Amino acid sequence: MLDRLIEYALKEQLVAEPGFAPKEIRWALNFDGSGKFLGVLPLGDTSDRRNRGQLFPKCPDLSQPELTSGGGSRSHFLAETCEVIADWPKPGSPAKDVSRIRDKHAYFVKLLDAASGALPCLKAVASSLNNGQTLQQIRDALSSASIKARPTDKATIRVDGEFPLENPSWHAWWRSFRQSLGKGSSGGKMLSLATGQPVEPAPTHPKVQGLSDVGGMGTGSALIGYDKDAFRSYGLSQSENGAASEEEAAAYRAALNHLLAHHSRRLAGAKVVHWFRDRVKDEEDPLGWLEGSRETDELAAQQRARELLDAIRDGKRPDLQQNYYYALTLSGAAGRVMVRDWMEGQFEELAANINGWFDDLSIVNPEGNGLAPPPRFSAALRALVRAEDDLPAPEVAALWHSALTRGRIPRQMVSRALARARVDTVENRAPNQTRFGLVKAFLIREGDTNVKPYLNEGHPSPAYHCGRLMAVYARLQYAALGDVGAGVVQRFYAAASATPSLVLGRLARLSQFHLNKLEPGLARYFETKIANIWSRIGDRPPGALKLEEQSLFALGYYQQLAADRAEKAAASEAETVKEEENV
């Protein structure tokens, strides 16, 4: 995984040199050449409320150990928070925080002064930031009604219309300065965890950004770190337990930051990122269709998957046939990056599996007049829980893995789908077709070749026909009595779906009462349908149902319901045509 990330960083020409990192900066403090403060300049797309500022691709960057080693409070160089640059703590901050910010401000000014030999314009700015009157002008400007900056927003300086950040003159000085900090390396070489080559291991690794909305820290989360004794072996210290050079660590961090910022999608409590060995057009990305196809595009996405797969197999797309995909599922926990899943494989295999995902989830719509649109992956997640964020990250990763590899649907997720379907049925809500699509996919991937998108009257499982019978009994009651509120479904579905032998006999006796209320022709219709289903069940309904049988019960109920609705609609249409012909 690490070597693939490093390859990505090199191929995309991301900044991966240690001590440098891309940063988004929201504000610029504007100075003239003499150091006079001219005002605050907003950066980035100011029309976008979510604007995080302008991206500077090569900013100085210190790791956490570099910021804290040797005692005292250090700051970053050229790019820091408003509170540090302007000595501007939040109102009401504790005295220790005020003191810490003042120390970091002093260090920021010290760095500007030290770097002025390489970039002379920094000398005057450093002098101004040491002036209490100028600092108050900056604070007033930042807090003004037209700016409304927050102390934690990132800012940089601008001198005579130019950004020192974009001037490479300070790079050599910065490399030398970082060396003076010392990084505590053992000096020996070890085999790299990323490449297998001898390297001098970096004692600590830089933090990955972009996971704060899925459990990560706002300041970043560590992918590789050994800050507990339990994570260390053979007397090795820190990241020597998983050696990678400083350059390699910077490269994989740059790759992950770029992927999370530009090629990620949040799925419940996790984020998924993916890329390809050779670049793939967006419209030819099977994972893009699975993750984010719009509702109106879903059928087109499935068709594109099939067409692309056919083109690869017919030899029309050798470029894709030789390509590979890589996919990561990540979340954060206690300041660490949690790798939930890692997958890689051939592009053709991926296209086939995505096509298989659509096929396995295909299910008749509730009206029975065609297949339901293929659900996007996020809809499949929402079908399992009340709110998408209620789904644990490991379960998200497991279902994502199943979709990409055509593996089994996790059993706990099928249990969730069945539980939600029971609630909908008992509370007389419209059935969620995606839930039943997941149930169908589970059965197919467990080896049931008799499961179809539509009703299968020849299915060999009695449990399937028990579900069908439940739907017919509900329809019979409605035909005989109309809407009675809590009918047989609301009263008996939950019990019947788990132990049909305890319920269906009672419903059979109750059905005789309902049949007696119907006119003879309709009564014979229901008697014939019920008898045919009972012949499939056998002498006695099954007792306690296993998960697979509960799934078949639910699927039989849903598909029979859809078939009955289609039959009723067809009969109504035929009656309308007949009446029109008689006019």
C-alpha positions, 0 to 999 in steps of 0.5 A, spaced: 500 500 500 505 504 501 509 503 495 503 504 491 501 511 495 509 513 493 508 511 486 502 516 486 505 522 489 511 521 484 506 520 478 502 526 480 508 530 481 506 532 488 510 536 493 513 530 497 520 533 500 520 533 507 519 539 510 514 542 505 507 541 504 501 544 500 497 548 505 490 552 504 491 559 506 485 564 508 488 570 509 494 575 507 496 580 511 498 586 506 505 590 507 509 594 503 516 594 502 518 598 509 513 594 513 507 598 513 501 594 514 496 595 509 490 591 511 487 584 510 486 580 503 481 575 503 484 569 499 481 563 495 474 564 492 470 569 496 463 567 493 464 560 496 461 560 503 465 553 504 472 557 501 478 554 505 482 559 502 488 559 496 492 553 495 500 554 496 503 548 493 510 548 497 509 551 504 514 550 510 512 545 514 514 542 521 512 535 524 509 535 531 516 533 534 519 538 531 515 543 533 515 541 540 522 538 541 527 541 546 522 545 550 519 551 548 513 553 543 515 553 536 511 555 530 511 554 523 514 559 518 510 564 513 504 560 514 500 560 521 494 561 524 492 568 525 492 568 533 500 566 532 501 571 527 498 577 530 498 575 537 491 574 538 488 569 542 481 567 543 477 572 548 477 569 554 482 564 553 486 561 559 492 564 561 497 558 559 494 559 552 495 566 552 502 565 554 503 559 549 500 563 543 505 569 545 511 565 545 509 562 538 508 569 536 515 571 538 518 564 535 514 566 528 517 573 528 524 570 530 524 565 524 522 571 519 528 575 522 532 569 521 530 568 514 531 575 512 538 573 509 535 569 504 529 574 503 530 581 505 523 583 505 522 579 511 526 583 515 521 589 515 515 585 516 519 582 522 520 589 525 512 591 524 510 584 528 514 586 534 511 593 534 505 593 539 501 598 535 502 595 528 499 588 532 493 592 534 492 594 527 492 587 524 487 585 530 482 590 528 482 589 521 482 581 522 476 582 527 472 587 522 465 586 520 468 586 513 473 580 514 470 577 520 477 572 521 477 567 526 483 566 530 484 559 528 484 561 520 491 560 517 494 566 514 500 568 511 504 575 509 504 579 502 509 584 501 509 589 495 504 585 492 508 578 492 507 572 496 514 570 500 511 563 500 511 563 492 519 565 492 523 559 492 529 564 495 528 561 502 528 554 500 535 552 502 535 556 508 529 552 510 532 546 509 538 548 513 534 550 519 530 544 519 537 540 520 539 544 525 533 542 529 535 535 529 530 529 529 533 524 533 535 519 528 539 513 530 543 514 524 543 506 522 539 504 516 534 499 516 529 496 510 524 500 508 517 498 510 515 502 503 520 500 498 524 494 502 530 498 500 535 500 506 534 507 509 535 511 515 528 511 518 524 517 520 523 517 527 516 520 526 511 521 520 507 527 518 500 527 519 495 526 514 489 531 513 482 530 511 479 525 516 476 530 521 469 528 519 470 521 520 473 521 527 480 524 525 483 530 528 483 537 525 490 537 526 491 531 522 492 523 524 498 519 524 498 513 519 504 510 522 506 512 529 509 508 535 507 512 541 506 506 546 510 501 549 506 496 546 507 498 539 515 497 540 519 491 539 526 489 540 528 495 543 527 499 537 524 506 538 518 510 535 518 509 527 524 504 527 518 499 528 516 500 521 521 504 518 520 509 512 525 514 510 523 521 511 522 522 504 518 516 503 513 518 509 513 525 506 511 522 499 505 517 502 502 523 506 502 528 500 499 522 496 493 521 501 492 528 503 491 529 495 487 523 494 482 525 500 482 532 498 480 531 491 478 524 490 475 521 496 467 520 498 464 520 505 460 513 506 457 513 513 463 513 518 469 512 513 472 515 507 474 511 500 479 513 496 481 510 489 486 511 483 488 507 477 495 505 475 494 509 468 489 515 468 482 513 467 477 518 464 471 520 469 466 517 464 470 511 464 471 510 472 467 504 474 468 506 481 465 513 480 459 510 477 458 506 484 460 511 488 456 517 486 452 517 480 446 521 480 439 518 480 438 520 473 444 517 471 444 510 475 441 506 469 446 509 464 452 508 469 450 500 469 449 500 461 456 504 461 459 498 465 457 493 461 459 496 454 466 498 457 466 491 460 464 488 453 469 493 449 475 490 454 473 483 453 473 484 445 480 487 445 477 494 443 480 497 449 487 494 451 489 500 455 484 498 460 485 491 460 492 492 462 490 497 467 490 496 475 485 500 480 487 501 488 482 503 493 483 505 500 477 505 506 479 510 511 477 513 518 480 516 524 480 514 531 484 517 537 489 521 532 490 515 528 488 513 521 484 507 521 485 503 514 479 499 514 480 496 507 485 496 502 484 493 495 488 492 488 486 488 482 485 489 474 481 494 471 477 488 467 476 485 474 473 491 477 468 493 471 466 486 472 465 486 479 461 493 479 457 490 473 455 484 478 454 488 483 448 492 479 446 485 477 445 482 484 442 488 486 437 488 481 430 487 483 422 488 481 420 495 483 414 495 488 409 496 483 411 490 479 411 493 472 419 493 471 426 493 475 427 498 480 433 503 478 440 500 481 441 504 487 447 508 488 452 505 494 450 511 499 443 509 498 445 501 499 448 504 506 442 508 508 437 502 507 440 499 513 440 504 518 435 510 520 441 515 519 447 513 514 452 515 520 449 510 524 453 505 520 459 503 523 466 504 519 468 497 519 461 495 516 461 500 511 468 497 509 465 490 509 460 492 504 464 496 500 469 490 499 463 486 497 461 491 492 468 491 489 470 484 489 463 481 488 464 477 495 459 475 500 454 480 503 456 481 511 451 477 515 450 482 520 448 487 514 443 483 512 440 482 519 439 490 519 436 490 512 431 485 514 429 488 521 428 495 517 424 491 512 420 488 518 419 495 521 416 498 514 411 492 513 409 492 520 408 500 520 404 499 513 410 504 510 412 503 503 417 497 502 424 500 500 426 496 494 434 497 496 433 493 502 430 487 498 435 488 493 441 487 498 437 481 501 437 478 494 444 479 493 446 476 499 442 470 497 445 470 490 452 470 493 451 465 498 449 460 492 442 461 491 441 460 484 434 460 484 433 467 486 431 472 481 429 479 480 421 477 479 417 472 483 419 465 482 413 461 483 418 455 482 423 456 488 424 450 492 425 453 499 418 453 503 421 459 507 420 463 500 413 461 499 411 462 506 413 469 505 408 469 498 403 466 502 403 472 507 402 477 502 396 473 499 393 472 506 394 480 507 391 481 500 385 477 501 383 480 508 383 487 504 378 484 499 374 481 504 374 487 509 377 493 506 382 497 510 381 495 517 387 498 520 392 493 524 391 487 519 394 480 518 400 483 516 401 488 522 399 483 527 403 477 524 408 479 519 414 479 525 412 472 528 411 469 521 418 471 518 421 468 524 417 462 526 412 461 520 409 454 523 406 458 529 403 463 525 400 460 518 396 455 521 392 460 524 392 465 518 389 459 514 383 458 519 382 466 519 382 466 511 376 461 511 372 467 514 375 472 509 373 467 503 366 467 505 365 474 504 367 474 497 363 473 491 364 466 488 369 468 482 373 472 487 373 467 492 375 461 487 381 465 485 384 466 492 382 459 494 386 457 487 392 461 489 393 459 496 392 452 494 398 453 489 402 456 494 401 451 500 403 445 495 410 449 494 410 449 502 408 442 503 405 438 509 407 443 514 411 450 514 418 450 517 419 452 524 424 457 526 428 460 520 435 461 519 438 468 516 438 465 509 430 463 510 428 469 513 431 473 507 427 468 503 421 469 506 422 477 506 423 476 498 417 472 497 413 477 501 416 483 497 416 479 490 409 476 491 406 483 493 409 486 487 406 481 482 399 482 485 400 489 484 402 488 477 396 483 476 391 488 479 394 494 474 393 489 468 386 487 470 384 494 471 387 496 464 384 491 461 377 493 464 378 500 461 380 498 454 373 493 454 369 499 456 372 503 451 370 498 446 363 498 448 362 505 448 
